[in-house]
Amino acid sequence: MMVDVTAPTAPALPHAADFVLDVLSAAAQAPYGALTWPEINRLAARWLRPATGDSSRLGHAMVLEMAERGLVEAEVTEMADGSPLVARVLHPRIFGMQAARALAA
């Protein structure tokens, strides 16, 4: 799911890059490198101001795109209306930590 940068919401998103960086930073600092959907919603409300729709849906769409581009791993579920919802984001750092533990064992 690519976020359409030509959509009417694009001019209202001057802080989209800040959102992406904050998601990466928060996931890297979270226990086990996992960031859950309430934190995604909180960061979206902080950084994203779409002209139409809500910041939460846009935030989840952006995180899904981040996952498609390999920046994070995402566990996806669905909202009641069938829209995708990122249940949990895993920062790539956690996989390195798991590999290190396995090698040390």
N, C-alpha and C positions, 0 to 999 in steps of 0.2 A: 504494500500500500504506500504509494508515493504521495507526499504532500504536494499539492499543486501550487507552485510558487506564483502562478499567474492568477490565482483565485482572488476574489475581493478581500479576503482576509490578509493577504500579504502586506499591504501598506500598514496594517494595524499591528504588525509583528516585528517591530524594530529590535526586540530583545530575544528573538528566536535562538540566536547563537548563544546567548547567555543561558537560556533554558537548557540547550544541549550540553553545554559545559557544566552546568549545575547538576544535571542528571548524572553525568559521568563522574563528577566529583563526589556527589552524595553516594552513589553506588560503590565507589572505591573505598569510601570511609565507613560504609554500613557493615554491620556484623555479617560475616561470610560473603561479603560483596553483593548482598541482596537488597534491592530496593523494592518496596511493595507499592501497590496501587494508591494507597492514601498519600504516600510521599510524592508520587508522580502528580497526583491532583494538586497537592500543595505547591509544588514547583511550577506547575502550569498556571495556577492562579496568581502566582507571584510574577511570572515573566510574560505570559501570553495574554493578549487582549484582542481576540478576534472581533471583527466588526459584526459578524453574525455567528450564531452557535455558541457553544460554551468552551471555556478554556480547557476543561477536563478532556473532552473528546479530542480536541486538537492536540493536547499534550500526549495522549495515548497514540494518536496517529503518528506524531513525530517520533515517539519512542519505537514504534513498529518500524518506521523507516530507518532509525538508527540500527535496529537489529538486522534489517535487510542489508545494510551496508557493513555489517560486521563489527560495529562499535561496541555492542553489548549482545548478550543472549537474552531472549525474552520468553517467558512462559505466558501464553495467550489463552484467554477464556472469552466468554461472550457476555454482554450485558443482556438484560431482559428483552430488549428489542432486536437482538442478534448482532449488534455492533461489536467489533472486537474490543477487548479490554485487556491491557497488560496486567496480569496478576502479579508478576514479579520480574524484575530486571536483575540479571546477574552480570556483574562487571567481569571482564576477562581475567583480571588479577586473581580471582578465586580459583580458576583452573590451573594457574601456575602454582598456587599454594597447595592445591590438591596433588599435583604432580610431584612437588617437592616432598610432601609427606609420604607419598608412595615410594619414592626413591630412598628416602631415609629409613623406611621400615625394613 
